[in-house]
Amino acid sequence: MSRLRRLAREGVVVASGQFLNVLGALFLVKVVTGNLEPDQYGHITLALTFVTLIHQIIMGGTLNSIGRYYPIAVEAGETSPFVSASRLMMTINIALVTAISVPVIFSIYKTGNEYLASLTAAAAMLAIFNGVNGAINSVQNAARNRVIVAYHLALDAWLKIVLVLLAVWLLGESSVYVLGSYVIAAALVLLSQVLLLRKLHLSFTTTRHKIAEWTKKMSRYSWPFVAWGGFTWAHFASDRWSLQFFAGSTEVGLYSVVYQLGFVPIGIATNIAANFFGPILNQLSGDAKDERRVQFVQKISRSMTHLCLLITAISVTLAYVLHQWVFSFMVSEEYRSVSYLLPPMVLAGGMFAAGELIALKLMAELRVSAMISTKVLTSVLGFLLNMAGAISFGVIGVVIAQVSYSGLYLVSMLCLVRGRSIKTYSAKSEEVK
């Protein structure tokens, strides 16, 4: 009973912090769109695709391996080599980002486009700060310090709002100043992260052999994220970049508002569940060798997926009824012409979130490589759908493409899990015989 009471109290605190995060993310859209024209807002979202590229190809695998292997390291009594290996991997990641970004920024600057160079530089710095913050969040979340994680997520969202308003007031309306505000917010959050991380009393003292062993183990887990990272990024960025090429920056800005208000909130809500239940699933699964523990994880994962789909159905209904009111309250008048696209975008976000919850189960079972073909294939199809949608119908076409891709991704993940479950059941039957 005391365990349930502790989880309930923890859940309330985390939910409150995540609610502030969601509220801050939505209010940030209102603040930014209220101060920038659609084309400038489009420039910010295009720059943020560079941040996502770095996360998908360089940072993402390391961050996931840190979160997954922390409970294993604690259970094995080897947190010191784990922390040292994590620090080494993050140092390599930051060096790679710097080595790639500096020549690109310098090359753009040499062309005379200082505006684009400034956006790229801000995006690179934001990617590094977000990566380090993500690594610390992974450790804190895996250590079940979810209150600290929720606090920093909410702090990041509201710092952005305050700093954007301050930048616009002092410097003027510019996408460079807005993105620069994001960077300063991430840096301030990192400062708080480092101060609170000391409470874990993590040690870096260990042998080189142990560091190499953990680095190899974590790299083996993280490489599939790198393998599909380029494909998933190409799909993720293709909606905005295809609109940029075939329709223009204004269309990118209009689409981005629909995406931020429809796709992102349900994704954040899913992250709430992932941040709360992810460490629990990882601890329950352990090294994924105990079949009873794995089956229990599967049961929890199914319940989470069903709940996500139920929430999606309710959210789509509410979006259909309230889309005009939401846009009149959240964004400036020049963005409101696309409010009718909110319900299908919410549907796309919900189906994709359900697919990601299924992926969470596979990650808990250390079966990340099983997702490579599914991730790559669906991303390629999603990329082609976005291109076709942008060329044929503009913003409407890309929204339709997002719904199609998300439905395809969800079905593919369900088939992947079901197929592997059938194989496992068949193997067991053979053993009984």
N, C-alpha and C positions, 0 to 999 in steps of 0.2 A: 504493500500500500504506500509506504514511504517513497518507493521508487516511482510509482505512478504519480504521486503528489509532486515529486521533484520534477518529473518530466512535464507535468501540466503547468507548473509554475514557470519552468524554463520556456515552454512553448508560448505562453502568454507574453513573456518579455520579448522573445524573439519576434513573435508576430507583430507586436507593437513597434519594434524597431524597423521591421521590414515594411510595415504599413507607412511609417514615416518616409522610408526610402521610396516606395511607390508614389506616395503623395508628392515628394520632392521631385521625382522624375517627371511626373505629369505637370507640375507647376513650372518646372524648368522649360518645358515645351512652350507654355504660355508666355513666359518671360522672354525667351529667345525669339519666338515668332512675333511677339509684340514689338520687338526692337529691330528686327531684320526683315528685309524684303525676301520673298520666296527664292530668288536666285542666290542671295547671300546665304540663306539657310541651306540651300542645296549644296553650296561650296563646303559648308561645315560637314554635312553628312558624307560628302565625297572624301574629305580629308580623313574622316573617322574610319572609312574603309581601309585606309593604310594602317591604322591602329589595329583593326581586326586582322589584317594580313599578317602582321607581326605576331599577334596572339596565336593565330591558327597554325602558322608554319614554324615559329620559333619557340614561343613561350608556352603554348597550350599543353603540350605533352608533359613538360616538366611540372607545371602546376597540378595537373591531374595525378601524376605519379607521387608528388609530395603529399597530397591529400589522401591517396590510397594507401601509401606505405607507412605513414606515421603510426597508425594503430598496430601494424605488424611489428614495427620497430619497438614500440612500447611493450608489446606482448613478449618479444624476444629479449628485452632488456638491452637494446642496442640503439638507443636514441642518439647517442653521441656520434657514431659514424653516419647515421642517417642524416643528422643535421649538417654535418660536414659535407656529405655528398650533395645534399640539397643546395648548400651555399655554392659549391663548386659548379653545379649545373646552371644555377642562376647567373653566376659570374660569366660563364661561357655564353649564355643567352644574351646578356647585356652587351658583351663584347661584339657578338654577331650583329645585333641591332645597330650598334654604333658604326661598325665597319661598313654596313650596307647603307645606312642613312646619310652619313657625312658626304660621301661622293655624290649621292643623288641630289642632296640639298645644294652642294657647291655647283654642280652642273646646271641646275635650274637657275641659280643665282647668276651664273655667267651668261645666261641667255637674256638677262635683263628683267626677268619676271620676279621681282622681289616679293610681290604678293603671294605667288604660288610657293616660292622658297620659304617664306615665313610660315605658311600653313603646313608645309611638309615638316619643317623643323619642330613646330609645335606638336604635330601628330607623333613624331618620333619620340619626343620627350614624354608625351602622354603615355605612349605605349610602354616605355621603360618604367615609369612610375606605377602605371596600372599593373604591370607584370610583377613588380616587387610587392606591391600591395596584395595582389592575388596570391602570391606565394605565402605571405604571412597569414592571410585569411585562411588558406588551405590548412596550415598548421593549427591555427586557433580553432578552426571548425572541427578538424579531426580530433583535437584535444577536448572537444565538447564545450569550448568557450564561445558558445554561439551568441551570447549577449554582446561580447566584444565585437564579433563579426557584424552583427546587426547594427551596432552603434556606429561602426566605421562606414558601413554602406549608407546609412542615413546621413552621417556627417558629410560624406562626399557629395551627395545630392544637394544638400542645403548650402554647403559652401559654394558650390557652383552658382547657385541662384544669387547669393549675396555678392559674389565676386563679379558675375556678369553684370548685375545692376550697377555696381561700383565702376566697372570698366566703361560701360556705356555712358554713365554720367560724367566721368572724368575725361575719357578719351574720345568718345563718339561711337557711332554705330558701325561696327566692322566685324566681319567674321573672324579676322585674325585676333582681335581683342577678346572675342568670346571664347575662341579655342585656347587662347593664352590663359584665360580665367580657369578653364578646365585643368590646365597643367598646374597652375598654382594650387588649386583645390586638391589635386592628387598628391602634390608635394607635402601639403599640410597634413593630409590624412596619413601619409607615410611617416611623418614625424611622430604623430600620435601612436601609430602602429609599433614603431621601434620602442617607444617608451613603455608601452603595455606588454610587449613581447618579453621584456626582461623578467616579468613575473613567472614565466615558465622555467626560468633558470636552466636554459639549454646550454649544453657544453659542447665545445668543438674539439676537445682533447681526445684523440684516438690515433690508431696506427694507419699508415698509408694503405696497408693491405685491406683493412676493413672499409676504408673510404672507397677504394677501388671496387670492392665487392658490392657495396650498396649502390654505387654509381652504375655499375653494370646491370644490376637487378632493376633499378628504376628506369634506366635507359631502355631496357628490353620492354618494359611496360609502356613507355611513352612513345616509342617509335611509330606505332600505328597512327597516333594523332598527327604526327608529322607526315606520314604517308598519305593520309586523306586531307590534311590541312589545306594544301593548295587548291584542291578541288572544291572543298566546302567554302573556302574564301571566294573562289571564282563565282560560285553560285550566289553567295551572300552579297557580293559587290555588284553583280551583273544587273540587278534590278535598277540601281541608281545610275550606274555607268551607261547602261543601254539607253536609259531615258536621256542622259546627258548628250549622247551622240546623236540620237534620232529625234529628240524633242526639245532639249534645252534645259538650262539651269532652273527656270521657273517650274517646269514640270517635275524636276527632281525635288524641289522644295515642297510642292503640293503632295507628291507621293510620300515624302519623308514624314509629313505631318500625319497622314493616314497610318503609316507604319508605326510611328511613335505612339499614337493613341490606340491603335488596334492590336498590333502584333506584340509590341514590347511589354505592356502591362501584364498580360497573361504569362509571358516569358519570365517576368520578374516574380510573379506569384509561384511559378513552377520552381524557380530558384530558391524561394522560401522553403518549399517542401524538400528540395534537394539538399539545401544546407542543413535542414533539421534532421531529415531521415538518412542522408548520405553517410555520415559517420556511424550512425546506428547500423546500417546495412553492412558497412565495411567491418565493423567490430563483430557483428553476428556471423559474417561470412569468414572472417579470419583469413587464413591462407587458402580458403576455398577447397579444402581437402575433405572436410566433414560433410557427408551427403545430407544429414539431417539439418545442419545449419544452412546449407545452400537451399534446401527446399523451403525452409522458413523465410529466407530472403525472397524467394520467388513468390510466396504468398503475399508478403507485404507489398512487393512491387506491383502485382496484379491489382491490389486494392487501390494503390496510388494512381495507377493508370486509369482505372474506372472512375475514380473521383475527379481526375483531371478532365475526362471527357464529359462528365456531368456538369462541371463548372463551365466548360466551354459552351455547352448547349444553353445554359442559363445566360451566359455572357452575350452570346450571339443574339438571343431574344431581346435582351436589354438594349444592346447596341442598335437593333432594328427600330425599337420604339423611341430611343433617346438620342439618336445620332445628331440630329439638328441642334438639340439643346447642348450636347457635349461640345460641339464645335463652336457654338455661339458663346459659350462660357470660356473655353480653353484657348481659342486662337483668334487672330485678327480676321477681319471680314474678308480679306483677299484670299484666305485659305478655305473658306466655308463651302465653296462650290463642290468640294469632293467629299462632303460629309456622308453621302449615301454609300460610299465605299467602306465605311467603318465595319458593318456587320461581316462581310466576307473576309476582311482582314483579321478580325477577331477569330473567325473560324479557322483561318490559316494558322494563326498563332497558337490556338488551342490544340490542333492536330499535331503540329510540330512539337509542342511541349509534351504531349503524350508519348510521342516517339522518343524524345530525349529521356523521359522517365524510364522507358524500357531499356535505353542505353545505360542508364545508371545501374540497373540490375546486372547487366553484363560486365560492367566495370567492377562492381563489387565482387563478382565471381572470377575476376582476373582473366576474362575472355575478351579483351579489347580487340585483338587481331581478328576475331570472328566478324567484326563490323566493317572491315576495310572495304570489301567488295560492295556492300550495301551503301556505305557512305559515298564511295566514289561514283557508283552508277547513278544514284539518285541526284547527286550534285551535278553531274554532267547533264542529265535530263532537265533539272531545274534551271541550269544555265541556258540551255536551248529554249526552254519555255519562256524565260524572261526576255530573251532576245526577240523571239517571235512576237510576244505580247507587246513589247515596246514599239517594234516596227509597224505592227498592224493596228493597234488601238491606243497606244500611249499609256497613260496612267492606268486606265481601266484594264488594258491587256496585261500589264504587269501584276495587278492585283489578282486577276484570274489565274495567272501563272503561279502566283504564290499559293493560292488555294489548291491548285492541281498538284504542285510539288509537295505540299505538306501532307495531303491525303496519300500520295504515293509513298512518302517517307514513312508515315505511320503504318501503312499496310506492309511495307517491306520489313520494318522492324518486327512487327507481329509475326510475319512468316519466318523470319530469322530465328526468333525465340522458340516458336512452335516447332520448327524443323529440328532444332538442336534438342528440344525436349523429347521429341519422338525418337531421335537417335539414342539419347540417354536411356529411355525406357526400353528400347530394343536391345541395347547392350546388357542391361540388367536382366532381361528375360533370357538372353543367351547364357548368362552366368548361372541362372537358376536351373536351366536345363542341364 
